[in-house]
Amino acid sequence: MPRYYFNTHVGDELISDPEGEELRDLDRAWEVARAMIRELLKTEGADGALLNAVIEVTDEAGEVVLEFPCAEAILDMSVWQVTKH
């Protein structure tokens, strides 16, 4: 299985993922990136810097195969906020 690395860009700061994760394909890497962002937004809150952050997924050769903006994950999260009485 291919290994993907989930590096996070927050402003000028880069938080590298030195270990990566073996996943079946790029679709699964997209799902993992989205889950990471959702969890981060739940625990840290949606402040300006975090909303502008991007998770950059690279393959074993270091090539960028996916960029997932944190703000994009919020679009899905609004569904979770709906309560029905």
Buried (B, 14 or more C-beta within 10 A) or exposed (E): EBEBBBBBBEEEEEEEBEEBBEBEEBEBBBEBBBEBBBEBBEEEEBEEEBBEBBBBBBBEEEEEBBEBBBBBBBEEBEEEEEEEE
